Amino acid sequence: MTMRRQPGLILLLALLLTTTAAVRAWAQEAPVTETPSTAPTATVTASPVVTPPSVSTAVVLATDVFATVATEGPRLRVRAEPSLSAPIVARLVDGSVVNVVARNAAGTWVLVPLPTPDTPYGWASVAYLRLSKPVMALPVLAAAPVLPFGGDGSDFVAIEVAPTAPVPPTPPAPALTPMAPAAPGDVPTATLAAAPLPPPSLYGKLAVPVFDERRKTYNVWLVNADGSDLRLVVEQASSPTLSRDGAMLAYRRWKVDDRGIVVANADGSNPWRITDKLEDVLPSFSPDRTKVAFSTYRWGDRKSRLYYAWSDEQNRVAWEWGAGGIFGEDPYWAADGRIFFRVTRPERSSEELWSMDGRTGENRTLLHIAPSIRAPAVSPDQRTVAYMAFARGNWDVYTFDLIDRTVTRLTNDPAEDGLPTFSPNGAYIAFVSNRGGAWALWRMNADGSDLRRVVVLPGPVDGRVQFEPDYLNNGWLEEQISWSW
């Protein structure tokens, strides 16, 4: 009887095994469905290739901001954290373009995607990047997330945010700043909230020279663009300029025992001198802030020439472009790498506006000739040059359109108006004036409309430093103001 039952048991066992295998195969291939949520969200998607299934996070990390690597040769080191002491995870070739997705709180480092599965993101220093938008417009991220972009990284593309159908809940993401709480019934997601920006006309800070009439010397002051928090940052210094990211300040030092061009943090801390001649004046940062251009009359003939120096404290050597230097003064290093400067022609009773390649000093181009051109400042889009000019007995602010070749007078007041500078977005021009009897900082639209006083300064901008020879004492005609983040 036992022998008769054995074939039946074997057949039953085989049937059960076959059914189990089929169920398992169906479970692996069948699509997994989730109950859709009613809350809309945004997911990171890749185009034109299909996003790997592993990228199912709801963390918004993409922006429309791009950056061009500008190291003038060396590869840019990308680090695991926003710090020079952090490990190097990648290197970017000079001239390459990368997407920028976030920044640290100070705006000195930005997060960039990398085509490596193990390290999909890294931090790059803003000092060696030219961003398509201001760095402070980027969202703030406390730490780089770890998001896989596929097997071998070959399907990596720049990511972008696109609205899609709701997605199921995901595992907790790295800490983001700030984190918005989910409303009841919503899918729990984490998003990168953009850092709040002040009103368009009131963001950033300005550096202004102010003459101390009691001590008979200049000091450098900072003030917010809305006129708040006017503060003294450097004593016995003048002709200040801020780097484009607002992190660094360069100025002319007037100390008897410590003269030359000095570079410091924007608040005046950690100063280091990069030249040693008081004849070195009117500094201007290169777009990547690694160099500082300035004009100097250190030569025996006292004719002004253009020089540059490295902004780090390891290279305290001033260099000139070409044999014998390039004659010129008031250099302004524009965002596209050109240096705009003026040349005085006393034999012609005129002054000229020129530009040249900031790397080589070549491609020098004459742009404009006028009876008077001082303190030229270039708009962020490199189309307009603002300057001060003397006409009809006083100084006023003018602009020169590099495309239309037209001159526009923006101020027309019996008082002295001068030292113009553009806001970082190019929409506004700030300048100093003694209209009303007191020196103050003023602001207007780039076309001269909507003139407003920003703040009354604690002293004049025009002054003569005590015990200095006349050739060093040119007052506000050898000064400048600067507007940055």
Buried (B, 14 or more C-beta within 10 A) or exposed (E): EEEEEEEEEEEEEEEEEEEEEEEEEEEEEEEEEEEEBEEEBBBBBBEEEEBBEEBBBBBBBBBEBBBBBBBBEEBBBBBBBBEEEBEEBBEBEBEEEBBBBBBBEBBBBBBBBBBBBEBBBBBBBBBBBBBEBBBBBBBBBEBBBEBBBBEEBEBBBBBEBEEEEBBEEBEEBEEBBEEEEBEEEBBEBBBBBEBEEEEEBBBBBBBBBBBBEEEEBBBBBBBBBBBEEBEEBBBBBBBBBBBBBBBBBBBBBBBEEEBBBBBBEBEBEEBEBBBBBBBBBBBBBBBBBBBBBBBBBBEEEEEBBBBBBBBEEEEBEBEBBEEEBBBBBBBBBBBEBBBBBBBBEEEEEBBBBBBBBBBEBEEBEEBBEBEBBBBBBBBBEBBBBBBBBBEEEBBBBBBBBBEEEEBBEBBEBEBBBBBBBBBBBBBBBBBBBBBEEEBBBBBBBBEBEEBEBBBEBBBBBBBEBEEBEEEBEEBBBBBBBBBBB
